[in-house]
């Protein structure tokens, strides 16, 4: 037979967003949206007759999750009687003591939570063995996988791990060459928030809902089938919202209204009203043009869910006045050298203004 599965992880239920750039109020809304998306994933499992759901760590934030939220999850799991649910705890939801979230609730028989030593759980009706372990600490610099081995190659064998396949971090660095050589049909990974389903026989689903502006691009879940014909996986977009970066280069000929209209028109053409935008303004503006960031922000939030705007422009400096005021010092020398290179070259002009910004700022300090 073939086994249909969904692989997710790094949900971070209960995320506080206390230091998020988008503020506390919107953070609370995103916290609820993360929960809604997770429950949508659970409904996806039932609606599509998925056999196995794998959650590869950081299901919730141990420091912030409420007992109410944990009970909601437990109760929803209990309704999914035809879905075998496997969970390995990660560094944000470790099983440290009896007060750890996974120890507070008794889950239904279809929920399998790995212990803190690597173990195998068998589902005979699917001819399936799943191996894994849960974190019992917030950092894990290494783990000895030398004794890990597929015990029955006639079955489908899956390994679930929460760790770092890309760097030698304190969050369980993984040697994928070593693990790949152990013969698993699929290695389901968690911890990295950027989706990566392009590897052969191992993958990260990433966060189903992106958590901040560092998590751009498509986010969702991995849908897969493992069977006699081998393994097939694909990333299915599932997030309510995306984080998007936009940058606009302005010049000293542009008025404030031209700048505002240019940005608004571009965002309007995007047709992404549910998403969250970070706008960066660069270039050179006329000294008399005052960029009212709040007006631009309010204008954009008529079109999209959220926007934040950063002014990284430079004023169109009066070079002769600045040289006169700084005769004989490094500022005059710097201007002369850049003028000699030719300010008709926009790269030279940008370099001059950026350098002047730093020099004048240091002079004030």
C-alpha positions in Angstrom: 0.0 0.0 0.0 1.0 3.7 -0.2 1.0 5.9 2.9 -0.2 9.5 2.5 1.4 11.8 4.9 1.6 15.5 5.9 4.8 16.8 7.4 4.8 20.0 9.3 6.6 21.6 12.2 7.8 24.8 13.8 4.2 26.0 14.3 5.1 27.9 17.5 1.6 28.0 19.0 1.5 30.7 21.7 4.1 32.8 20.1 4.4 36.1 22.1 5.6 38.5 19.3 6.7 40.8 22.2 9.6 42.2 20.2 8.0 42.1 16.8 8.3 45.3 14.7 4.5 45.1 14.0 3.6 45.7 17.6 1.6 44.0 20.4 -1.9 44.3 19.0 -1.0 42.9 15.6 1.1 40.3 17.4 -1.9 39.0 19.2 -3.8 38.7 15.9 -0.9 36.8 14.4 -0.8 34.5 17.4 -4.5 33.6 16.8 -3.8 33.2 13.0 -1.0 30.7 13.7 -3.5 28.6 15.7 -6.1 28.9 13.0 -3.7 27.7 10.3 -2.6 24.8 12.4 -6.2 23.7 12.9 -6.7 24.1 9.1 -3.8 21.6 8.7 -5.5 19.2 11.0 -8.7 19.5 8.9 -6.7 19.0 5.7 -5.5 15.6 7.1 -9.1 14.5 7.7 -10.6 15.9 4.5 -7.9 14.2 2.4 -7.8 10.9 4.2 -4.1 11.3 5.2 -2.8 8.3 7.1 0.1 10.0 9.0 0.7 13.5 10.3 4.3 14.3 11.4 5.1 17.3 13.6 8.8 17.8 13.8 9.2 19.9 16.8 8.3 23.4 18.1 4.6 22.7 18.0 4.2 25.4 20.7 6.2 27.9 22.8 6.7 26.2 26.2 7.1 29.6 27.9 3.9 31.2 26.5 1.4 28.5 25.5 -1.7 28.4 27.6 -3.4 25.3 29.1 -6.5 26.3 27.2 -4.7 26.2 23.8 -3.1 22.8 24.7 -6.6 21.4 25.5 -7.9 22.7 22.2 -5.1 20.9 20.4 -5.6 17.7 22.4 -9.4 17.7 21.7 -8.9 18.3 18.0 -6.4 15.4 17.9 -8.9 13.1 19.5 -11.4 13.7 16.7 -8.9 12.6 14.1 -9.3 8.9 14.8 -8.1 7.7 11.4 -4.9 9.8 11.4 -1.8 8.6 13.2 -0.1 11.7 14.7 3.6 11.6 15.5 5.3 14.4 17.4 9.0 15.0 18.4 9.5 17.9 20.7 12.1 20.6 19.7 14.0 23.3 21.5 11.0 25.6 22.0 8.8 22.8 23.4 11.2 20.4 25.1 10.1 17.8 27.5 12.2 19.0 30.5 10.0 18.0 33.4 6.5 17.1 34.5 5.3 20.8 33.8 6.3 20.5 30.2 3.3 20.9 27.9 3.4 17.4 26.5 3.2 16.0 30.1 0.2 18.1 31.2 -2.3 16.4 29.0 -3.3 12.8 28.2 -3.7 12.5 24.5 -5.8 10.0 22.5 -4.3 6.7 21.3 -3.7 8.0 17.8 -1.1 10.5 19.1 2.4 9.3 19.5 4.9 11.6 21.3 8.5 10.4 21.2 10.4 10.1 24.4 13.7 11.8 25.1 15.7 8.8 23.9 15.6 7.7 20.3 12.9 5.1 19.8 10.9 3.3 17.1 7.1 3.4 16.9 5.4 0.7 14.7 2.1 1.1 13.0 1.4 -2.5 11.8 -1.6 -1.7 9.6 0.6 0.5 7.4 3.7 -1.7 7.6 5.4 1.4 9.0 8.2 2.1 11.5 8.9 5.7 12.5 12.0 6.6 14.5 12.7 9.8 16.5 13.3 11.4 19.8 12.2 14.6 21.7 14.4 17.3 23.1 14.8 17.5 26.9 16.8 20.7 26.8 16.8 24.1 25.0 20.2 23.5 23.4 21.7 20.2 22.0 25.2 20.5 20.6 25.4 16.9 19.4 23.8 13.5 19.4 25.3 10.0 18.9 23.5 8.4 15.9 26.1 5.6 15.5 23.7 3.0 16.9 20.7 4.1 14.9 19.8 1.6 12.3 16.7 0.5 10.3 15.6 -2.7 12.0 13.3 -4.0 9.3 13.9 -2.9 5.7 10.8 -4.8 4.5 8.7 -2.0 6.1 8.5 1.7 5.3 10.9 3.5 7.5 10.8 7.2 8.4 13.1 9.2 10.7 11.8 12.4 12.5 14.4 14.9 13.8 14.5 18.5 15.0 17.9 19.8 14.2 20.2 21.9 11.9 21.3 20.3 8.6 23.1 23.4 7.4 25.3 24.8 10.2 27.3 23.6 13.3 24.9 25.3 15.7 23.9 24.5 19.2 20.6 23.2 17.9 21.6 19.6 17.0 23.8 19.9 13.9 23.0 17.0 11.6 25.3 15.1 9.3 22.8 14.3 6.5 25.3 12.1 4.7 25.5 9.8 7.8 21.7 9.8 8.3 21.0 9.3 4.6 23.2 6.2 4.6 21.0 4.5 7.2 18.4 3.5 4.7 15.3 5.5 5.7 12.6 6.0 3.1 12.1 9.6 4.3 13.8 11.9 6.9 11.3 14.5 8.2 13.1 17.5 9.7 12.2 20.5 11.8 13.9 23.6 13.2 14.8 25.5 10.0 12.0 28.0 9.2 12.6 28.3 5.5 10.9 25.5 3.5 13.3 23.1 1.7 11.6 20.2 -0.1 14.1 19.9 -2.9 16.3 17.4 -1.2 16.1 13.7 -2.0 14.4 11.7 0.7 14.7 14.5 3.4 13.1 17.8 3.8 12.2 20.8 6.0 8.6 22.1 5.7 9.5 25.4 7.3 7.0 27.4 9.3 3.4 27.0 8.0 2.8 30.6 9.0 5.9 32.9 8.7 6.7 34.6 12.0 8.5 37.8 11.0 10.1 39.7 8.1 13.1 37.3 7.9 10.7 34.6 6.7 9.7 35.7 3.2 8.5 33.5 0.3 5.9 30.8 0.2 5.2 28.9 3.5 3.0 25.8 4.0 3.2 22.1 4.6 4.8 19.1 2.9 2.4 16.6 1.4 3.9 13.2 0.6 3.3 9.6 -0.5 5.6 6.8 0.4 5.0 3.3 -1.1 6.2 0.6 -3.4 6.8 3.2 -6.1 9.0 5.2 -3.9 8.7 8.6 -2.3 6.9 11.7 -3.7 6.8 15.0 -1.7 5.7 18.6 -2.5 5.4 21.8 -0.6 1.8 23.0 -0.5 1.3 26.7 0.3 -0.9 27.1 3.4 -0.1 30.4 5.1 -2.7 33.1 5.6 -0.1 35.8 5.0 3.3 36.4 3.6 6.0 38.9 4.6 7.2 41.0 1.6 10.2 43.4 1.3 10.1 46.2 -1.2 12.7 48.9 -2.0 12.2 52.1 -3.9 15.0 54.4 -5.1 13.9 58.0 -5.4 15.7 61.1 -6.8 15.8 64.8 -6.0 13.3 65.6 -8.7 10.5 63.8 -7.0 7.9 65.5 -4.8 6.5 63.8 -1.7 3.2 63.2 -3.5 5.0 61.6 -6.4 6.9 59.3 -4.1 3.7 58.3 -2.2 1.8 57.7 -5.4 4.6 55.6 -6.9 4.7 53.3 -3.9 0.9 53.0 -3.6 0.5 52.2 -7.3 3.1 49.5 -7.2 1.6 47.9 -4.1 -1.9 48.2 -5.7 -0.6 46.3 -8.8 0.7 43.5 -6.5 -2.9 42.5 -5.6 -1.8 41.0 -2.3 -4.2 42.6 0.2 -3.6 39.9 3.0 0.2 40.3 3.2 2.6 42.3 5.3 5.0 44.8 3.7 8.3 46.3 4.7 9.1 49.3 2.5 12.5 50.8 2.3 13.1 54.2 0.6 16.6 54.9 -0.7 18.3 57.4 -3.0 18.6 61.2 -2.9 15.7 63.6 -2.1 15.3 67.3 -2.4 16.3 69.1 0.8 12.8 70.7 0.9 10.9 67.4 0.6 9.9 66.0 3.9 9.0 62.3 3.9 6.0 61.8 6.2 6.4 58.1 6.8 3.1 57.8 8.7 1.1 59.2 5.8 2.7 56.7 3.4 2.0 53.9 5.9 -1.6 54.9 6.3 -2.1 55.1 2.5 -0.7 51.6 2.0 -2.7 50.1 4.8 -5.8 51.0 2.8 -4.6 48.3 0.4 -2.8 45.7 2.4 -3.0 44.1 5.9 0.1 45.8 7.3 2.9 48.1 6.1 6.0 49.6 7.7 8.1 52.2 6.0 11.8 53.1 6.5 13.4 56.2 5.2 17.0 55.6 4.2 17.3 58.5 1.8 19.8 61.3 1.8 19.1 65.0 1.4 20.4 66.7 -1.7 23.3 68.5 0.0 24.5 72.0 -0.8 28.1 70.9 -1.6 29.6 74.4 -1.9 28.2 75.5 1.4 29.4 72.3 3.2 32.9 72.7 1.7 33.0 76.3 2.8 32.1 75.3 6.3 34.7 72.6 6.4 37.6 74.1 4.6 40.8 72.3 5.3 39.3 69.2 6.9 38.5 65.7 5.8 35.0 66.6 4.7 36.2 69.1 2.1 38.9 66.6 0.9 36.3 63.9 0.6 33.9 66.1 -1.5 36.7 67.2 -3.8 37.8 63.6 -4.4 34.3 62.5 -5.2 33.7 65.4 -7.5 36.9 64.6 -9.4 35.5 61.1 -10.0 32.4 62.7 -11.7 29.0 63.1 -10.0 27.2 62.5 -13.2 27.8 58.8 -12.4 24.9 58.0 -10.0 27.0 55.4 -8.2 29.6 58.1 -7.4 26.9 60.5 -6.3 25.3 57.9 -4.0 28.7 57.1 -2.5 29.3 60.9 -1.9 26.0 61.4 -0.2 26.3 58.3 1.9 29.8 59.2 3.0 28.7 62.8 3.8 25.8 61.5 5.9 28.3 59.5 8.0 30.9 62.2 8.2 28.4 64.9 9.2 26.8 62.7 11.7 30.2 61.9 13.3 31.0 65.6 13.3 27.8 66.3 15.3 28.7 63.5 17.7 
